[in-house]
Amino acid sequence: MGFIQKVFAALLSEKQMEAMRTDSEDWMVQCPCGGEISIWELGGIRYKAKSIGKRSLIRCQKCGKRTWHRYYRKSEGQPST
């Protein structure tokens, strides 16, 4: 669990934290190389978010390069390019 996740875990009930974890696990970040990981696995939180197409500059765990990763909801399918 990342630092931010620990802070929220200390402040919220178990039920609220579980809802936050479930929602955050549904949000993925995808590298142009095809590597992807959930926001939760990265140590982040994305709860009740709506925007799609957001991008973050992070290091890919698959290719090791720092690239702009695109956000998408796993439950809504992969983003189009």
Buried (B, 14 or more C-beta within 10 A) or exposed (E): EEEEBEEBBEEEEEEEBEBBBEBBBBBBBBBEEEBBBBBBBBEBBBBEBEEEEEEEEBEBEEEEEEBEBBBBBEEEEEEEE
